[in-house]
């Protein structure tokens, strides 16, 4: 079962774009890596999401400017950054 959490996605949308830094209008972009649950017609876990504005999201998912290795490294960097931002902005807590 893939993890889904609308409250987490809402929190992620409050953060600036992880790629360009623009504030407002971020989407919760899911990882495209198999190890995060991505599969044919299946989005990765909501736990593997990061904020991207619409143009950056489209470029990341469909663009040809990045190699597979670059896309994978950005995914891991943005997931770590998002996790830190959620905690530091008190959008994610521990109970």
PyMOL Python script that loads the backbone (N, CA, C, O; Angstrom):
from pymol import cmd

cmd.read_pdbstr("""\
ATOM      1  N   UNK A   1       0.846  -1.187   0.000  1.00  0.00           N
ATOM      2  CA  UNK A   1       0.000   0.000   0.000  1.00  0.00           C
ATOM      3  C   UNK A   1       0.890   1.249   0.000  1.00  0.00           C
ATOM      4  O   UNK A   1       1.771   1.388   0.849  1.00  0.00           O
ATOM      5  N   UNK A   2       0.662   2.128  -0.927  1.00  0.00           N
ATOM      6  CA  UNK A   2       1.435   3.369  -1.027  1.00  0.00           C
ATOM      7  C   UNK A   2       0.868   4.391  -0.047  1.00  0.00           C
ATOM      8  O   UNK A   2      -0.348   4.548   0.072  1.00  0.00           O
ATOM      9  N   UNK A   3       1.769   5.089   0.659  1.00  0.00           N
ATOM     10  CA  UNK A   3       1.385   6.096   1.654  1.00  0.00           C
ATOM     11  C   UNK A   3       0.768   7.309   0.970  1.00  0.00           C
ATOM     12  O   UNK A   3       1.340   7.864   0.032  1.00  0.00           O
ATOM     13  N   UNK A   4      -0.408   7.716   1.453  1.00  0.00           N
ATOM     14  CA  UNK A   4      -1.096   8.904   0.973  1.00  0.00           C
ATOM     15  C   UNK A   4      -1.486   9.767   2.167  1.00  0.00           C
ATOM     16  O   UNK A   4      -1.956   9.253   3.182  1.00  0.00           O
ATOM     17  N   UNK A   5      -1.287  11.096   2.043  1.00  0.00           N
ATOM     18  CA  UNK A   5      -1.610  12.002   3.140  1.00  0.00           C
ATOM     19  C   UNK A   5      -1.854  13.403   2.570  1.00  0.00           C
ATOM     20  O   UNK A   5      -0.908  14.109   2.220  1.00  0.00           O
ATOM     21  N   UNK A   6      -3.119  13.797   2.480  1.00  0.00           N
ATOM     22  CA  UNK A   6      -3.479  15.105   1.926  1.00  0.00           C
ATOM     23  C   UNK A   6      -2.956  16.259   2.778  1.00  0.00           C
ATOM     24  O   UNK A   6      -2.609  17.308   2.236  1.00  0.00           O
ATOM     25  N   UNK A   7      -2.893  16.089   4.096  1.00  0.00           N
ATOM     26  CA  UNK A   7      -2.380  17.157   4.966  1.00  0.00           C
ATOM     27  C   UNK A   7      -0.908  17.412   4.662  1.00  0.00           C
ATOM     28  O   UNK A   7      -0.473  18.563   4.652  1.00  0.00           O
ATOM     29  N   UNK A   8      -0.146  16.371   4.419  1.00  0.00           N
ATOM     30  CA  UNK A   8       1.271  16.523   4.072  1.00  0.00           C
ATOM     31  C   UNK A   8       1.413  17.251   2.735  1.00  0.00           C
ATOM     32  O   UNK A   8       2.240  18.154   2.608  1.00  0.00           O
ATOM     33  N   UNK A   9       0.622  16.869   1.747  1.00  0.00           N
ATOM     34  CA  UNK A   9       0.691  17.524   0.438  1.00  0.00           C
ATOM     35  C   UNK A   9       0.326  19.004   0.543  1.00  0.00           C
ATOM     36  O   UNK A   9       0.929  19.843  -0.127  1.00  0.00           O
ATOM     37  N   UNK A  10      -0.657  19.322   1.380  1.00  0.00           N
ATOM     38  CA  UNK A  10      -1.046  20.721   1.603  1.00  0.00           C
ATOM     39  C   UNK A  10       0.102  21.499   2.232  1.00  0.00           C
ATOM     40  O   UNK A  10       0.359  22.640   1.847  1.00  0.00           O
ATOM     41  N   UNK A  11       0.793  20.900   3.191  1.00  0.00           N
ATOM     42  CA  UNK A  11       1.937  21.553   3.831  1.00  0.00           C
ATOM     43  C   UNK A  11       3.057  21.797   2.829  1.00  0.00           C
ATOM     44  O   UNK A  11       3.666  22.867   2.825  1.00  0.00           O
ATOM     45  N   UNK A  12       3.329  20.822   1.989  1.00  0.00           N
ATOM     46  CA  UNK A  12       4.394  20.953   0.990  1.00  0.00           C
ATOM     47  C   UNK A  12       4.082  22.085   0.011  1.00  0.00           C
ATOM     48  O   UNK A  12       4.988  22.801  -0.415  1.00  0.00           O
ATOM     49  N   UNK A  13       2.816  22.249  -0.345  1.00  0.00           N
ATOM     50  CA  UNK A  13       2.419  23.318  -1.274  1.00  0.00           C
ATOM     51  C   UNK A  13       2.641  24.712  -0.686  1.00  0.00           C
ATOM     52  O   UNK A  13       2.658  25.695  -1.427  1.00  0.00           O
ATOM     53  N   UNK A  14       2.809  24.809   0.618  1.00  0.00           N
ATOM     54  CA  UNK A  14       3.045  26.097   1.270  1.00  0.00           C
ATOM     55  C   UNK A  14       4.499  26.545   1.148  1.00  0.00           C
ATOM     56  O   UNK A  14       4.809  27.711   1.393  1.00  0.00           O
ATOM     57  N   UNK A  15       5.384  25.642   0.774  1.00  0.00           N
ATOM     58  CA  UNK A  15       6.810  25.950   0.662  1.00  0.00           C
ATOM     59  C   UNK A  15       7.125  26.573  -0.698  1.00  0.00           C
ATOM     60  O   UNK A  15       6.376  26.378  -1.655  1.00  0.00           O
ATOM     61  N   UNK A  16       8.232  27.322  -0.790  1.00  0.00           N
ATOM     62  CA  UNK A  16       8.650  27.846  -2.098  1.00  0.00           C
ATOM     63  C   UNK A  16       9.137  26.708  -2.999  1.00  0.00           C
ATOM     64  O   UNK A  16       9.461  25.621  -2.523  1.00  0.00           O
ATOM     65  N   UNK A  17       9.181  26.968  -4.272  1.00  0.00           N
ATOM     66  CA  UNK A  17       9.674  25.986  -5.244  1.00  0.00           C
ATOM     67  C   UNK A  17      11.106  25.581  -4.883  1.00  0.00           C
ATOM     68  O   UNK A  17      11.972  26.434  -4.684  1.00  0.00           O
ATOM     69  N   UNK A  18      11.336  24.288  -4.803  1.00  0.00           N
ATOM     70  CA  UNK A  18      12.668  23.780  -4.463  1.00  0.00           C
ATOM     71  C   UNK A  18      13.680  24.066  -5.565  1.00  0.00           C
ATOM     72  O   UNK A  18      14.881  24.103  -5.295  1.00  0.00           O
ATOM     73  N   UNK A  19      13.228  24.269  -6.793  1.00  0.00           N
ATOM     74  CA  UNK A  19      14.142  24.491  -7.915  1.00  0.00           C
ATOM     75  C   UNK A  19      14.503  25.958  -8.105  1.00  0.00           C
ATOM     76  O   UNK A  19      15.681  26.301  -8.201  1.00  0.00           O
ATOM     77  N   UNK A  20      13.488  26.830  -8.160  1.00  0.00           N
ATOM     78  CA  UNK A  20      13.764  28.235  -8.483  1.00  0.00           C
ATOM     79  C   UNK A  20      13.529  29.188  -7.309  1.00  0.00           C
ATOM     80  O   UNK A  20      13.939  30.348  -7.367  1.00  0.00           O
ATOM     81  N   UNK A  21      12.875  28.713  -6.247  1.00  0.00           N
ATOM     82  CA  UNK A  21      12.676  29.534  -5.054  1.00  0.00           C
ATOM     83  C   UNK A  21      11.461  30.436  -5.066  1.00  0.00           C
ATOM     84  O   UNK A  21      11.195  31.119  -4.077  1.00  0.00           O
ATOM     85  N   UNK A  22      10.717  30.458  -6.160  1.00  0.00           N
ATOM     86  CA  UNK A  22       9.539  31.327  -6.219  1.00  0.00           C
ATOM     87  C   UNK A  22       8.535  30.896  -5.139  1.00  0.00           C
ATOM     88  O   UNK A  22       8.334  29.708  -4.888  1.00  0.00           O
ATOM     89  N   UNK A  23       7.922  31.888  -4.520  1.00  0.00           N
ATOM     90  CA  UNK A  23       6.951  31.598  -3.466  1.00  0.00           C
ATOM     91  C   UNK A  23       5.536  31.709  -4.002  1.00  0.00           C
ATOM     92  O   UNK A  23       5.245  32.548  -4.855  1.00  0.00           O
ATOM     93  N   UNK A  24       4.672  30.864  -3.500  1.00  0.00           N
ATOM     94  CA  UNK A  24       3.273  30.857  -3.927  1.00  0.00           C
ATOM     95  C   UNK A  24       3.101  30.018  -5.179  1.00  0.00           C
ATOM     96  O   UNK A  24       3.861  30.162  -6.137  1.00  0.00           O
ATOM     97  N   UNK A  25       2.130  29.163  -5.176  1.00  0.00           N
ATOM     98  CA  UNK A  25       1.843  28.376  -6.371  1.00  0.00           C
ATOM     99  C   UNK A  25       2.621  27.092  -6.519  1.00  0.00           C
ATOM    100  O   UNK A  25       2.648  26.512  -7.605  1.00  0.00           O
ATOM    101  N   UNK A  26       3.261  26.629  -5.446  1.00  0.00           N
ATOM    102  CA  UNK A  26       3.988  25.361  -5.550  1.00  0.00           C
ATOM    103  C   UNK A  26       3.016  24.194  -5.604  1.00  0.00           C
ATOM    104  O   UNK A  26       1.932  24.234  -5.022  1.00  0.00           O
ATOM    105  N   UNK A  27       3.429  23.162  -6.314  1.00  0.00           N
ATOM    106  CA  UNK A  27       2.715  21.894  -6.355  1.00  0.00           C
ATOM    107  C   UNK A  27       3.526  20.871  -5.578  1.00  0.00           C
ATOM    108  O   UNK A  27       4.738  21.023  -5.423  1.00  0.00           O
ATOM    109  N   UNK A  28       2.869  19.840  -5.095  1.00  0.00           N
ATOM    110  CA  UNK A  28       3.577  18.740  -4.440  1.00  0.00           C
ATOM    111  C   UNK A  28       3.980  17.759  -5.543  1.00  0.00           C
ATOM    112  O   UNK A  28       3.158  16.978  -6.023  1.00  0.00           O
ATOM    113  N   UNK A  29       5.244  17.809  -5.934  1.00  0.00           N
ATOM    114  CA  UNK A  29       5.762  16.960  -7.005  1.00  0.00           C
ATOM    115  C   UNK A  29       6.254  15.642  -6.413  1.00  0.00           C
ATOM    116  O   UNK A  29       7.048  15.632  -5.473  1.00  0.00           O
ATOM    117  N   UNK A  30       5.781  14.546  -6.966  1.00  0.00           N
ATOM    118  CA  UNK A  30       6.183  13.226  -6.481  1.00  0.00           C
ATOM    119  C   UNK A  30       7.487  12.784  -7.137  1.00  0.00           C
ATOM    120  O   UNK A  30       7.757  13.097  -8.296  1.00  0.00           O
ATOM    121  N   UNK A  31       8.277  12.058  -6.376  1.00  0.00           N
ATOM    122  CA  UNK A  31       9.489  11.437  -6.896  1.00  0.00           C
ATOM    123  C   UNK A  31       9.117  10.524  -8.057  1.00  0.00           C
ATOM    124  O   UNK A  31       8.032   9.943  -8.081  1.00  0.00           O
ATOM    125  N   UNK A  32      10.012  10.405  -9.002  1.00  0.00           N
ATOM    126  CA  UNK A  32       9.820   9.477 -10.119  1.00  0.00           C
ATOM    127  C   UNK A  32      10.729   8.251  -9.988  1.00  0.00           C
ATOM    128  O   UNK A  32      10.955   7.528 -10.958  1.00  0.00           O
ATOM    129  N   UNK A  33      11.243   8.031  -8.786  1.00  0.00           N
ATOM    130  CA  UNK A  33      12.148   6.912  -8.555  1.00  0.00           C
ATOM    131  C   UNK A  33      11.388   5.666  -8.112  1.00  0.00           C
ATOM    132  O   UNK A  33      10.475   5.742  -7.290  1.00  0.00           O
ATOM    133  N   UNK A  34      11.772   4.524  -8.664  1.00  0.00           N
ATOM    134  CA  UNK A  34      11.123   3.259  -8.312  1.00  0.00           C
ATOM    135  C   UNK A  34      11.198   2.978  -6.817  1.00  0.00           C
ATOM    136  O   UNK A  34      10.245   2.460  -6.235  1.00  0.00           O
ATOM    137  N   UNK A  35      12.308   3.312  -6.200  1.00  0.00           N
ATOM    138  CA  UNK A  35      12.480   3.011  -4.776  1.00  0.00           C
ATOM    139  C   UNK A  35      11.531   3.804  -3.883  1.00  0.00           C
ATOM    140  O   UNK A  35      11.390   3.487  -2.701  1.00  0.00           O
ATOM    141  N   UNK A  36      10.883   4.825  -4.426  1.00  0.00           N
ATOM    142  CA  UNK A  36       9.899   5.596  -3.665  1.00  0.00           C
ATOM    143  C   UNK A  36       8.471   5.172  -3.994  1.00  0.00           C
ATOM    144  O   UNK A  36       7.512   5.829  -3.588  1.00  0.00           O
ATOM    145  N   UNK A  37       8.336   4.077  -4.729  1.00  0.00           N
ATOM    146  CA  UNK A  37       7.018   3.531  -5.022  1.00  0.00           C
ATOM    147  C   UNK A  37       6.457   3.889  -6.381  1.00  0.00           C
ATOM    148  O   UNK A  37       5.335   3.498  -6.704  1.00  0.00           O
ATOM    149  N   UNK A  38       7.213   4.625  -7.187  1.00  0.00           N
ATOM    150  CA  UNK A  38       6.757   4.992  -8.534  1.00  0.00           C
ATOM    151  C   UNK A  38       6.642   3.730  -9.378  1.00  0.00           C
ATOM    152  O   UNK A  38       7.530   2.877  -9.369  1.00  0.00           O
ATOM    153  N   UNK A  39       5.558   3.629 -10.094  1.00  0.00           N
ATOM    154  CA  UNK A  39       5.361   2.484 -10.975  1.00  0.00           C
ATOM    155  C   UNK A  39       4.498   2.893 -12.143  1.00  0.00           C
ATOM    156  O   UNK A  39       4.069   4.043 -12.234  1.00  0.00           O
ATOM    157  N   UNK A  40       4.250   1.985 -13.010  1.00  0.00           N
ATOM    158  CA  UNK A  40       3.420   2.258 -14.185  1.00  0.00           C
ATOM    159  C   UNK A  40       2.043   2.754 -13.747  1.00  0.00           C
ATOM    160  O   UNK A  40       1.271   2.011 -13.140  1.00  0.00           O
ATOM    161  N   UNK A  41       1.747   3.994 -14.054  1.00  0.00           N
ATOM    162  CA  UNK A  41       0.454   4.564 -13.696  1.00  0.00           C
ATOM    163  C   UNK A  41       0.261   4.781 -12.204  1.00  0.00           C
ATOM    164  O   UNK A  41      -0.862   5.022 -11.760  1.00  0.00           O
ATOM    165  N   UNK A  42       1.324   4.703 -11.426  1.00  0.00           N
ATOM    166  CA  UNK A  42       1.237   4.825  -9.974  1.00  0.00           C
ATOM    167  C   UNK A  42       2.214   5.884  -9.488  1.00  0.00           C
ATOM    168  O   UNK A  42       3.410   5.809  -9.769  1.00  0.00           O
ATOM    169  N   UNK A  43       1.709   6.864  -8.764  1.00  0.00           N
ATOM    170  CA  UNK A  43       2.580   7.887  -8.178  1.00  0.00           C
ATOM    171  C   UNK A  43       3.356   7.291  -7.013  1.00  0.00           C
ATOM    172  O   UNK A  43       2.911   6.334  -6.381  1.00  0.00           O
ATOM    173  N   UNK A  44       4.508   7.862  -6.741  1.00  0.00           N
ATOM    174  CA  UNK A  44       5.305   7.462  -5.593  1.00  0.00           C
ATOM    175  C   UNK A  44       4.565   7.833  -4.310  1.00  0.00           C
ATOM    176  O   UNK A  44       3.542   8.515  -4.347  1.00  0.00           O
ATOM    177  N   UNK A  45       5.081   7.387  -3.210  1.00  0.00           N
ATOM    178  CA  UNK A  45       4.545   7.710  -1.888  1.00  0.00           C
ATOM    179  C   UNK A  45       4.450   9.226  -1.706  1.00  0.00           C
ATOM    180  O   UNK A  45       5.303   9.974  -2.184  1.00  0.00           O
ATOM    181  N   UNK A  46       3.405   9.666  -1.012  1.00  0.00           N
ATOM    182  CA  UNK A  46       3.295  11.095  -0.688  1.00  0.00           C
ATOM    183  C   UNK A  46       4.450  11.541   0.214  1.00  0.00           C
ATOM    184  O   UNK A  46       4.752  12.732   0.284  1.00  0.00           O
ATOM    185  N   UNK A  47       5.087  10.611   0.894  1.00  0.00           N
ATOM    186  CA  UNK A  47       6.243  10.944   1.729  1.00  0.00           C
ATOM    187  C   UNK A  47       7.450  11.335   0.869  1.00  0.00           C
ATOM    188  O   UNK A  47       8.405  11.925   1.375  1.00  0.00           O
ATOM    189  N   UNK A  48       7.411  11.014  -0.412  1.00  0.00           N
ATOM    190  CA  UNK A  48       8.505  11.330  -1.338  1.00  0.00           C
ATOM    191  C   UNK A  48       8.061  12.435  -2.291  1.00  0.00           C
ATOM    192  O   UNK A  48       8.047  12.255  -3.508  1.00  0.00           O
ATOM    193  N   UNK A  49       7.698  13.585  -1.715  1.00  0.00           N
ATOM    194  CA  UNK A  49       7.263  14.732  -2.518  1.00  0.00           C
ATOM    195  C   UNK A  49       8.053  15.968  -2.137  1.00  0.00           C
ATOM    196  O   UNK A  49       8.610  16.054  -1.043  1.00  0.00           O
ATOM    197  N   UNK A  50       8.095  16.915  -3.047  1.00  0.00           N
ATOM    198  CA  UNK A  50       8.794  18.179  -2.822  1.00  0.00           C
ATOM    199  C   UNK A  50       8.056  19.258  -3.590  1.00  0.00           C
ATOM    200  O   UNK A  50       7.357  18.952  -4.556  1.00  0.00           O
ATOM    201  N   UNK A  51       8.195  20.523  -3.183  1.00  0.00           N
ATOM    202  CA  UNK A  51       7.463  21.593  -3.850  1.00  0.00           C
ATOM    203  C   UNK A  51       8.160  22.076  -5.128  1.00  0.00           C
ATOM    204  O   UNK A  51       9.354  22.374  -5.128  1.00  0.00           O
ATOM    205  N   UNK A  52       7.394  22.142  -6.200  1.00  0.00           N
ATOM    206  CA  UNK A  52       7.879  22.723  -7.449  1.00  0.00           C
ATOM    207  C   UNK A  52       6.777  23.602  -8.027  1.00  0.00           C
ATOM    208  O   UNK A  52       5.601  23.245  -7.965  1.00  0.00           O
ATOM    209  N   UNK A  53       7.151  24.752  -8.590  1.00  0.00           N
ATOM    210  CA  UNK A  53       6.173  25.579  -9.291  1.00  0.00           C
ATOM    211  C   UNK A  53       5.812  24.850 -10.594  1.00  0.00           C
ATOM    212  O   UNK A  53       6.486  23.895 -10.981  1.00  0.00           O
ATOM    213  N   UNK A  54       4.768  25.297 -11.254  1.00  0.00           N
ATOM    214  CA  UNK A  54       4.289  24.610 -12.458  1.00  0.00           C
ATOM    215  C   UNK A  54       5.374  24.493 -13.537  1.00  0.00           C
ATOM    216  O   UNK A  54       5.593  23.392 -14.043  1.00  0.00           O
ATOM    217  N   UNK A  55       6.064  25.590 -13.911  1.00  0.00           N
ATOM    218  CA  UNK A  55       7.092  25.445 -14.958  1.00  0.00           C
ATOM    219  C   UNK A  55       8.229  24.491 -14.561  1.00  0.00           C
ATOM    220  O   UNK A  55       8.677  23.687 -15.379  1.00  0.00           O
ATOM    221  N   UNK A  56       8.694  24.578 -13.312  1.00  0.00           N
ATOM    222  CA  UNK A  56       9.781  23.696 -12.861  1.00  0.00           C
ATOM    223  C   UNK A  56       9.313  22.246 -12.793  1.00  0.00           C
ATOM    224  O   UNK A  56      10.072  21.331 -13.112  1.00  0.00           O
ATOM    225  N   UNK A  57       8.061  22.034 -12.376  1.00  0.00           N
ATOM    226  CA  UNK A  57       7.502  20.683 -12.313  1.00  0.00           C
ATOM    227  C   UNK A  57       7.447  20.071 -13.710  1.00  0.00           C
ATOM    228  O   UNK A  57       7.828  18.917 -13.908  1.00  0.00           O
ATOM    229  N   UNK A  58       6.974  20.848 -14.668  1.00  0.00           N
ATOM    230  CA  UNK A  58       6.898  20.344 -16.047  1.00  0.00           C
ATOM    231  C   UNK A  58       8.288  20.039 -16.599  1.00  0.00           C
ATOM    232  O   UNK A  58       8.498  19.002 -17.227  1.00  0.00           O
ATOM    233  N   UNK A  59       9.225  20.934 -16.365  1.00  0.00           N
ATOM    234  CA  UNK A  59      10.593  20.723 -16.852  1.00  0.00           C
ATOM    235  C   UNK A  59      11.221  19.501 -16.201  1.00  0.00           C
ATOM    236  O   UNK A  59      11.901  18.717 -16.864  1.00  0.00           O
ATOM    237  N   UNK A  60      10.994  19.341 -14.903  1.00  0.00           N
ATOM    238  CA  UNK A  60      11.576  18.212 -14.179  1.00  0.00           C
ATOM    239  C   UNK A  60      11.005  16.885 -14.690  1.00  0.00           C
ATOM    240  O   UNK A  60      11.750  15.929 -14.909  1.00  0.00           O
ATOM    241  N   UNK A  61       9.690  16.828 -14.879  1.00  0.00           N
ATOM    242  CA  UNK A  61       9.050  15.579 -15.302  1.00  0.00           C
ATOM    243  C   UNK A  61       9.222  15.287 -16.790  1.00  0.00           C
ATOM    244  O   UNK A  61       9.372  14.127 -17.173  1.00  0.00           O
ATOM    245  N   UNK A  62       9.202  16.320 -17.635  1.00  0.00           N
ATOM    246  CA  UNK A  62       9.152  16.087 -19.076  1.00  0.00           C
ATOM    247  C   UNK A  62      10.342  16.638 -19.842  1.00  0.00           C
ATOM    248  O   UNK A  62      10.552  16.286 -21.003  1.00  0.00           O
ATOM    249  N   UNK A  63      11.124  17.501 -19.201  1.00  0.00           N
ATOM    250  CA  UNK A  63      12.223  18.153 -19.894  1.00  0.00           C
ATOM    251  C   UNK A  63      13.377  17.229 -20.208  1.00  0.00           C
ATOM    252  O   UNK A  63      13.536  16.166 -19.607  1.00  0.00           O
ATOM    253  N   UNK A  64      14.165  17.655 -21.150  1.00  0.00           N
ATOM    254  CA  UNK A  64      15.325  16.862 -21.592  1.00  0.00           C
ATOM    255  C   UNK A  64      16.642  17.484 -21.135  1.00  0.00           C
ATOM    256  O   UNK A  64      17.716  17.017 -21.515  1.00  0.00           O
ATOM    257  N   UNK A  65      16.563  18.543 -20.315  1.00  0.00           N
ATOM    258  CA  UNK A  65      17.773  19.267 -19.926  1.00  0.00           C
ATOM    259  C   UNK A  65      18.611  18.511 -18.894  1.00  0.00           C
ATOM    260  O   UNK A  65      19.789  18.818 -18.713  1.00  0.00           O
ATOM    261  N   UNK A  66      18.016  17.525 -18.215  1.00  0.00           N
ATOM    262  CA  UNK A  66      18.718  16.801 -17.158  1.00  0.00           C
ATOM    263  C   UNK A  66      18.974  15.350 -17.556  1.00  0.00           C
ATOM    264  O   UNK A  66      18.160  14.719 -18.231  1.00  0.00           O
ATOM    265  N   UNK A  67      20.116  14.843 -17.124  1.00  0.00           N
ATOM    266  CA  UNK A  67      20.375  13.415 -17.305  1.00  0.00           C
ATOM    267  C   UNK A  67      19.616  12.653 -16.222  1.00  0.00           C
ATOM    268  O   UNK A  67      19.117  13.247 -15.266  1.00  0.00           O
ATOM    269  N   UNK A  68      19.535  11.353 -16.379  1.00  0.00           N
ATOM    270  CA  UNK A  68      18.877  10.509 -15.375  1.00  0.00           C
ATOM    271  C   UNK A  68      19.577  10.662 -14.020  1.00  0.00           C
ATOM    272  O   UNK A  68      18.913  10.745 -12.986  1.00  0.00           O
ATOM    273  N   UNK A  69      20.902  10.699 -14.022  1.00  0.00           N
ATOM    274  CA  UNK A  69      21.667  10.839 -12.780  1.00  0.00           C
ATOM    275  C   UNK A  69      21.410  12.198 -12.135  1.00  0.00           C
ATOM    276  O   UNK A  69      21.266  12.285 -10.916  1.00  0.00           O
ATOM    277  N   UNK A  70      21.352  13.264 -12.944  1.00  0.00           N
ATOM    278  CA  UNK A  70      21.076  14.597 -12.405  1.00  0.00           C
ATOM    279  C   UNK A  70      19.675  14.671 -11.808  1.00  0.00           C
ATOM    280  O   UNK A  70      19.478  15.264 -10.748  1.00  0.00           O
ATOM    281  N   UNK A  71      18.704  14.069 -12.488  1.00  0.00           N
ATOM    282  CA  UNK A  71      17.321  14.057 -12.013  1.00  0.00           C
ATOM    283  C   UNK A  71      17.223  13.300 -10.678  1.00  0.00           C
ATOM    284  O   UNK A  71      16.517  13.727  -9.764  1.00  0.00           O
ATOM    285  N   UNK A  72      17.935  12.181 -10.584  1.00  0.00           N
ATOM    286  CA  UNK A  72      17.940  11.398  -9.344  1.00  0.00           C
ATOM    287  C   UNK A  72      18.585  12.180  -8.203  1.00  0.00           C
ATOM    288  O   UNK A  72      18.072  12.177  -7.083  1.00  0.00           O
ATOM    289  N   UNK A  73      19.701  12.846  -8.476  1.00  0.00           N
ATOM    290  CA  UNK A  73      20.376  13.627  -7.435  1.00  0.00           C
ATOM    291  C   UNK A  73      19.507  14.788  -6.978  1.00  0.00           C
ATOM    292  O   UNK A  73      19.416  15.052  -5.779  1.00  0.00           O
ATOM    293  N   UNK A  74      18.869  15.485  -7.910  1.00  0.00           N
ATOM    294  CA  UNK A  74      17.969  16.579  -7.537  1.00  0.00           C
ATOM    295  C   UNK A  74      16.814  16.067  -6.684  1.00  0.00           C
ATOM    296  O   UNK A  74      16.439  16.705  -5.700  1.00  0.00           O
ATOM    297  N   UNK A  75      16.252  14.928  -7.050  1.00  0.00           N
ATOM    298  CA  UNK A  75      15.162  14.346  -6.266  1.00  0.00           C
ATOM    299  C   UNK A  75      15.598  14.138  -4.825  1.00  0.00           C
ATOM    300  O   UNK A  75      14.891  14.537  -3.901  1.00  0.00           O
ATOM    301  N   UNK A  76      16.741  13.525  -4.627  1.00  0.00           N
ATOM    302  CA  UNK A  76      17.217  13.248  -3.269  1.00  0.00           C
ATOM    303  C   UNK A  76      17.530  14.547  -2.521  1.00  0.00           C
ATOM    304  O   UNK A  76      17.208  14.671  -1.340  1.00  0.00           O
ATOM    305  N   UNK A  77      18.150  15.507  -3.194  1.00  0.00           N
ATOM    306  CA  UNK A  77      18.454  16.801  -2.566  1.00  0.00           C
ATOM    307  C   UNK A  77      17.173  17.532  -2.176  1.00  0.00           C
ATOM    308  O   UNK A  77      17.070  18.067  -1.072  1.00  0.00           O
ATOM    309  N   UNK A  78      16.194  17.555  -3.084  1.00  0.00           N
ATOM    310  CA  UNK A  78      14.944  18.268  -2.818  1.00  0.00           C
ATOM    311  C   UNK A  78      14.121  17.585  -1.740  1.00  0.00           C
ATOM    312  O   UNK A  78      13.446  18.264  -0.966  1.00  0.00           O
ATOM    313  N   UNK A  79      14.158  16.259  -1.667  1.00  0.00           N
ATOM    314  CA  UNK A  79      13.438  15.558  -0.595  1.00  0.00           C
ATOM    315  C   UNK A  79      14.029  15.913   0.764  1.00  0.00           C
ATOM    316  O   UNK A  79      13.288  16.160   1.716  1.00  0.00           O
ATOM    317  N   UNK A  80      15.350  15.938   0.862  1.00  0.00           N
ATOM    318  CA  UNK A  80      16.002  16.302   2.124  1.00  0.00           C
ATOM    319  C   UNK A  80      15.682  17.750   2.484  1.00  0.00           C
ATOM    320  O   UNK A  80      15.349  18.039   3.634  1.00  0.00           O
ATOM    321  N   UNK A  81      15.779  18.661   1.520  1.00  0.00           N
ATOM    322  CA  UNK A  81      15.485  20.079   1.754  1.00  0.00           C
ATOM    323  C   UNK A  81      14.046  20.254   2.223  1.00  0.00           C
ATOM    324  O   UNK A  81      13.783  21.012   3.157  1.00  0.00           O
ATOM    325  N   UNK A  82      13.109  19.550   1.574  1.00  0.00           N
ATOM    326  CA  UNK A  82      11.693  19.650   1.928  1.00  0.00           C
ATOM    327  C   UNK A  82      11.454  19.185   3.351  1.00  0.00           C
ATOM    328  O   UNK A  82      10.731  19.832   4.108  1.00  0.00           O
ATOM    329  N   UNK A  83      12.054  18.074   3.714  1.00  0.00           N
ATOM    330  CA  UNK A  83      11.914  17.540   5.073  1.00  0.00           C
ATOM    331  C   UNK A  83      12.374  18.579   6.103  1.00  0.00           C
ATOM    332  O   UNK A  83      11.689  18.820   7.097  1.00  0.00           O
ATOM    333  N   UNK A  84      13.520  19.180   5.862  1.00  0.00           N
ATOM    334  CA  UNK A  84      14.051  20.197   6.780  1.00  0.00           C
ATOM    335  C   UNK A  84      13.119  21.406   6.841  1.00  0.00           C
ATOM    336  O   UNK A  84      12.828  21.911   7.925  1.00  0.00           O
ATOM    337  N   UNK A  85      12.649  21.872   5.678  1.00  0.00           N
ATOM    338  CA  UNK A  85      11.756  23.037   5.643  1.00  0.00           C
ATOM    339  C   UNK A  85      10.444  22.780   6.374  1.00  0.00           C
ATOM    340  O   UNK A  85       9.951  23.649   7.093  1.00  0.00           O
ATOM    341  N   UNK A  86       9.882  21.594   6.195  1.00  0.00           N
ATOM    342  CA  UNK A  86       8.625  21.265   6.869  1.00  0.00           C
ATOM    343  C   UNK A  86       8.781  21.314   8.385  1.00  0.00           C
ATOM    344  O   UNK A  86       7.906  21.821   9.086  1.00  0.00           O
ATOM    345  N   UNK A  87       9.887  20.793   8.886  1.00  0.00           N
ATOM    346  CA  UNK A  87      10.115  20.781  10.334  1.00  0.00           C
ATOM    347  C   UNK A  87      10.432  22.185  10.838  1.00  0.00           C
ATOM    348  O   UNK A  87       9.846  22.639  11.821  1.00  0.00           O
ATOM    349  N   UNK A  88      11.350  22.870  10.171  1.00  0.00           N
ATOM    350  CA  UNK A  88      11.752  24.202  10.641  1.00  0.00           C
ATOM    351  C   UNK A  88      10.626  25.227  10.563  1.00  0.00           C
ATOM    352  O   UNK A  88      10.606  26.180  11.343  1.00  0.00           O
ATOM    353  N   UNK A  89       9.699  25.049   9.643  1.00  0.00           N
ATOM    354  CA  UNK A  89       8.548  25.950   9.516  1.00  0.00           C
ATOM    355  C   UNK A  89       7.350  25.454  10.310  1.00  0.00           C
ATOM    356  O   UNK A  89       6.243  25.977  10.179  1.00  0.00           O
ATOM    357  N   UNK A  90       7.579  24.453  11.123  1.00  0.00           N
ATOM    358  CA  UNK A  90       6.557  23.852  11.987  1.00  0.00           C
ATOM    359  C   UNK A  90       5.315  23.433  11.221  1.00  0.00           C
ATOM    360  O   UNK A  90       4.188  23.580  11.695  1.00  0.00           O
ATOM    361  N   UNK A  91       5.549  22.907  10.021  1.00  0.00           N
ATOM    362  CA  UNK A  91       4.476  22.342   9.216  1.00  0.00           C
ATOM    363  C   UNK A  91       4.394  20.832   9.388  1.00  0.00           C
ATOM    364  O   UNK A  91       3.438  20.196   8.945  1.00  0.00           O
ATOM    365  N   UNK A  92       5.405  20.267  10.036  1.00  0.00           N
ATOM    366  CA  UNK A  92       5.466  18.841  10.291  1.00  0.00           C
ATOM    367  C   UNK A  92       5.983  18.655  11.704  1.00  0.00           C
ATOM    368  O   UNK A  92       7.007  19.230  12.073  1.00  0.00           O
ATOM    369  N   UNK A  93       5.292  17.868  12.488  1.00  0.00           N
ATOM    370  CA  UNK A  93       5.718  17.672  13.870  1.00  0.00           C
ATOM    371  C   UNK A  93       5.844  16.193  14.211  1.00  0.00           C
ATOM    372  O   UNK A  93       5.487  15.308  13.434  1.00  0.00           O
ATOM    373  N   UNK A  94       6.350  15.979  15.370  1.00  0.00           N
ATOM    374  CA  UNK A  94       6.490  14.622  15.888  1.00  0.00           C
ATOM    375  C   UNK A  94       5.512  14.483  17.051  1.00  0.00           C
ATOM    376  O   UNK A  94       5.435  15.352  17.919  1.00  0.00           O
ATOM    377  N   UNK A  95       4.791  13.413  17.054  1.00  0.00           N
ATOM    378  CA  UNK A  95       3.865  13.227  18.174  1.00  0.00           C
ATOM    379  C   UNK A  95       4.261  12.063  19.023  1.00  0.00           C
ATOM    380  O   UNK A  95       3.590  11.763  20.011  1.00  0.00           O
TER     381      UNK A  95
END
""", "prot")
cmd.dss("prot")
cmd.show_as("cartoon", "prot")
cmd.util.cbc("prot")
cmd.orient("prot")
